[in-house]
Amino acid sequence: MVKLFILLIIVLGAIAIAQVVRSYELSSKLNGRREEEIPNRDNKLNANLLLVFMLFMFASFIWMMAKYGWTGRGEAATQAGRDTDWLFNLNFVIIISVFFLTNFLLFFFAWKYVRKPGVKAYWFPHDNRLELAWTVTPAIVLAIIIILGLKSWSNQTSASSNEAVRIELFSKQFDWTVRMSGNDNQLGYFDYKLTNENNPLALMTTMSIQNAIDSMENSASGVKALEAKLNDRKLMFDPETHALMVKDLAGKERFLRMLYQMKANHNPKMDKRAYDDIVFSGGDTLYLCEGQEYEFNFRAKDVIHSAFFPHFRQQINTVPGMTTRMKFTPDVTTKEMKKKMNDENFNYVLMCNKICGSSHYKMKLMVVVLDKAAYKAWYNKVSYSGKDKDKLAASKVWKNTYALTKPADAPKPADGGTGSDSTAVALVPAADTTKK
């Protein structure tokens, strides 16, 4: 009923406007005035209304900037973020100044040079000096903005210092996985060809490479199984299915050759870089230390995501097939920011700022910044650097559980060594996988 009433008002309003226009046309005919002839009174009225509209527009803009302009995000929690805010404010000053100047001139000139009886407009077709002025001036201003922006971007994405803690953030629909470098402050190597359900980050170790080879050769859909089906005279396939199987076999054979090349070129001494990495499950919390520089490396598994730290003023795309990087040093703890924001429920957050699918809105990661003492206590709980099995079980280091959890039906590798199908390594706490 309410919708019908609103529709009725709109229709009646349109009819009323049409009637007013029609009445104006009839009055013009009765007065003997042609349609294109506008009375001076109407010109002056429109000129004055333009000034009123200009003042209303400026007042509305100032009110909206005062009320909504800063979005409630609070102060930046890094020095790089404060530099970004300064650059952002500089852009705002330039843009708003140009907005007020150009719109004032637009409306003021329309009011000042309203048509007057007996006054002919001055013909002004071209002026080289003016053309040069309004071409060179914006070019200089844009050059300053772009140069400062490139400098800021370079500072945030350049190589970090040796003291920086290396962290990898792995993005996929629809969560983030955190991998922190261990005591050696070096992230383990990775290769997408090693990705499987037990090694979703595709970390590279001697065992994970062998596991990928075993899986590709000996699994139910591996090279040997496909060869056996194609060579079995008791089995018959239609031409389309046979062609697909041959194509699948050729692709897996090429993939297997690449894995063997990887194995031949791999240095086992590099395994330790991966084994002490601290890996958190998807959707866990990222803990940072106040005053500590961090280098973040980003990877994506499926589509392009965008890592956005709103309170640190940092954002960068995460792209499948390549690693992107940025760095910053948080200098305001979560506890301190809660007081500054006057919000006990406040938390730093990492968000995906690129629409990546149906559940994009849920792709968030909580970020907690601790002081040095609290961070050290937390780090000691999740890291492991000794031989105590209980501490190893409680830690979140990336563990090789191959020797501990070997399925009874694991296929045997062709070279007679020990192996299994997708069970060589596991990205889970040892407490969940180790069998006593």
N, C-alpha and C positions, 0 to 999 in steps of 0.2 A: 504494500500500500504506500509506504514511504517513497519507494523508487518511482512508482507511478505518479505520485504527487510532484516529485522533483522533475520528472520528464515533462509533466504538464506545464510547470513553471518555465522550463527552458523553451518549450514550443511557443507559449504565450509571449515570452520575452522576445523571441525571434520575430514573431508577428508584429509586436509593438515597434521594434526597431525598423522593420520594413515599412510600416505605416508612417513613421516619423520621416524617413527618407523620402517617401512618396509625397508627403505634405510639403517638404522643403522644395522638391522639384516643381510642384504646382504653384507654390508661392513665387518661385523664380519666374515662371511663365507669366503669372499675373502682373509681375513688376516689369516685364519686358526685358529681363536680363538673361543672357545666354549662360549655359551651364558652366563654361570654362571661366567666366568672369566672377572673381572672388571679391567681395566687398572689403574695403580697407578695415572695417570694423572686425571682420572675421580674421583677417591676417594678424591684426594686433592681438586679438584674443588668443590665437594659436601660438603666437610668439611668447606671450606671457605664460601660457600653459606649459610651454617647453621649459621655461625657467623654473616654474613650480615643480615640474617633473624632475628636473636636474637636482634640485635641492632635496626632493623626496628620495631620489635614488642614492645620493651621497649619504644622507642620514641613515637610510636602510643599510647601506654597506658598512658604515662605521658601527652601527648597532650589532650587525651580524658578526663582524670581526671581533668586537669586544666580548660577545657572548659565546661564539662557537669557534673563533679563529684558531685557538691553540689546542683544541680537541681533548683537553684534559690529560695529556700524555705525561705531564710533569717534566722535570729537568732531566737532561741526559746523564746517564750513569757512567760515561767514559769521556776522556778528554777528546777523543776523536768525534764523539757524538756532539760535544759542545762546539767543536769546530764546524761540524755539519750544520748545527743550529744557526751559527753565525752566518754561514754562507746562505742558508735558507732565508734568514732574515734580510740579508743584503738583497737577495732576489726579490723578496717581498717589497722592500723599500723602493726598488727601481720600478717594479711592475705597478705598484699602487700609485707612485708618483706619476707615471705615464698615464695610468687610468684616469686620475683626477685631471691632469693637464689636458689631455686630448678630449675628454668628455666635456670639460668646462668650455674649451674653445668651440666645440661643436655646437653646444646649446647657446652659448653667448653670441656667437656669430649669427646663428639663426634668429636670435632676438634683436640684435643690433642692426642687422642688415635686412630687416623685414621690408617688404615692398612698400614704397612710398609713391604717392601720385606725382607724376612729373619727373621722377628721378630714374635715370637709366643706369642699368648695371654696367660696371667697368669691365671691359674685356681684358682678361689677364690670362693668356694661353700658356705661357711657359717662362721659367726663370732658371737658368743654369745654377746660380748660387743656391737657390732654395733646393733644387734637386740634389745638389752635392751635400748640402747640410743634412737633409733628412735621409740620406743614404749612408753617409760616413758616420754620423753620430750613432745611430743604432748599431752599425757594424762594430764600432769601438766598444760600446757597452756590451754587446753580445760576446765579443772577444774576451773582455775582462771576465765575464761570468763563466765562459767555457774554460778559460785557462785556470781559473781558481777551482772550478769543478774537477778538471782533469788532475790538478795537483792533489786535491783532497782524495780523489779516487785512487790515485797512485800510492798515496801514503797508506791507505787502508788495505790495499791488495798486494803491496810489495812484499818481498821476503822479510820474515820476522827475524828477531835477534836470536842468538843461540840460547838465551835464557827462556825463550817462549815455550810454553807447554803445547805440544802438538795434540790436537783432537780432530777426529774425523766424525762428520755427521752424515749418515747414510739415509737418504730419503727414498721412500717408496709410498705408493698409495696404501694407507693413509697415515703413516707415522714416521717418526725419526728414530734412528738407532745411533747411540753414542758409542764411539770407540776412542778411548783415551790411551795415549802412549804410556807404557809402563815406566819402570825405574830408569830405563835407558833413554827415555824421552824420544824414542824413534817408533813410528808406526810401522807395522809389518807390511810387506809388499802384498799386492793383490793382483788377480787377473780374472776377468769375467768368465773365462773358460772353466774356472774351478767352482763356479756357483752350483750349489745343490741345496737340498733341504737342510742338511746339517752344516753347511758352510755358506750361509746366505750372503755374507760379506765377501766371499771369494778370496779369502786370505791364502797366501801362498806359503806352503811349507813342503818339505819332502813328502810327508805323509798325505797331505791333501792332494798333491799332484798324483801320487800313486793311486790314491782312492779314486780320483777322476778317471784315470786310465782303466782301473779295474771295472768301474761302473760302465764306461763306454765299451769295453770289450766283453764283459761277462754278465751284464744285467739281462733281464728278460727281454729287453728291447735293444740290446747292444749289438755290436758288429757280428759276433759269433752266432748269436741267435738268429739274426737276419740271414746270414750266410747259410745256416743250417736249413732254414725254411725255403730259401731259394733253390738249394741243391737237393732238397728232398723230392724224390721222384713220385712219392705217394701223394704229394700235395699239388693241387692245380689252382691257378689263379687266372682271373680274367685279365685281358691285356692292360686295362687301366690300372688295376691293383698291382700287377707285376711291375709296371713302369714306375709307379710311386714307390714301391719297395726298393727297386734298383736305385732310384734317385736318393732315397733315404739312406741306403747303405753307402753310396758314394760320399754323401755329406758327412756321415759319421766316420768314415775312413779318413777323410781329410782332417776332420776335427781330432781324431786319434793321433794322426801324424804330428799335428801341432802340439798335442800334449806330450808326446815323446820328445819332441824338440825342446819343450819347456823343461822336461825332466833332465835332459842332457846338459842344458845350460844353467840349471839351478845350482846355486851354492848352498849346501846344507847349513853353513855357518849363519846364513841369514834367517834361519828358522826362529832363532831366539828373539828376533825383533817382533815376531807375531805372538809368540807364546806368553809374553808378559804384558800384552795389550789388555786393557780393562774394558770389557764390552758390557753394555747394559741392554736389556731387552727393549724392544720397541715400545715407545710411550713412557719410558722411565724418566727420571729427572736428571738434568744436567747440572752438576755442581761446579762452581767456579770459586776461585780465591781472590779476595780483594787485593788489588795492587799487583797481581800477577799477569804478565802478558800472555796472550793465547793466540796460537795460529790455528785457524779452523780450515779444514779441508773438506770439501763437499763432493759427494757423489750421488747419482740418482740411478735407480734400478729400472724404472719404467717410462715415465714421462718427465717433462720439464717441471720442476718445482721451483719455489723461490724462498730462500731462507731469510726471514725477516725478524730481527731483534728490535722491536719498536723502541724500547727504553734505552738501548745502546746506540740507536740510530744507524743500524747496519743492515744492509740487504744485498743479497747476491743470488743469482740463479744457480740452481743445481741441474746439471745437464747430463743425460745418459751418454756414456762413452767418453767423458772427460772429467777432469778434476778442477774445480774452482776453489779459490782461496781468499780469505780475508783475515784480518787480525784486529784485536782491540784489547784494552786493559781495563776491566771493570774496577771502578774506584768508589763505589757506593754499595754497601752490603744490602741485602734484602731487608734486614731489620731496620737499617737507617732509612731506606726508601719508604718503608711503611709509615715511619714517623713524618717524613717530609710530605707524603701524600695524604697523611691523616686517614689511613685506611689499613686496618689490621688484616684484611683479606687480600691485600696486594701481593702479587708475585710477578717476577720477571717471566717472560714467555718467549719462546721461539715459535713463530707461526709460518705457515706456508702462504705466501702472498701471490700465488699463481693458481688460478682455477684449474685443478688437476683431476677432477672427477666428481662423482656424486657425493662423496663424503669429505670433500675438501675442507669444509668448515670444522671438521674434527681433527685436522692435522696440526696438533699443537704439542709442544714439549715444555714442561715446567723447567724454569731455570732458577737456581738458588745461588746467591753470592754470599759466601761466608767470610768471616775474618780469618786471619792466618791460623790462629789456634784451633778454631772449630773445623777449619778445612783439613788441617793435619790429622785431627782425630778421625774425621770421616774417611780420609784417604787410607789411613792405616787399617780400616775395617774392610775396605773393598780391594785393596792391593795385596800382593803376596810376594815375598822375597826370600822365604826360608824353606825348610823341609817339613814343617809341621803339616800333616795331612788335614787336621781339623781346620787350620787357618786357610789351607788351600780350598777346602770344601766351602768355606764361608765367603771366599773372595769371588770376584767377578772377572778374573783373568780368563783369557781365551785358552781353553784346555784341550789337550789332545787325549781323548778318551778311547782311542782306537784299541790300545792294548788291553783296556779294561772292559770294554763292552763290545765284544765281537759276536754277532749273531751265529747261531748254530748252523743256519742254512746259507752262510756267506759263500758266494762263489769263489773258487780258487783262481788266482791270477795265472795267466799263461806262462809266466816265468817261474812258477813254482813257489814264489814268495808268499807272504801272508798279506791278505787284503780282504776287502768286503765291498759291497755295493752301497755307496753313499753312506758309509758309517765310519769313515776314517777319522773325522774330526766332528766336534759338536760345539755349537755356540750356545751352551747352557751351563749353569753352575754345576760344578762337580757333584754337589750334594744331590742333584737330581738324576745323575747318570751313573755315578760310581757304584759298583756292586761290591759289597764287603764279603 
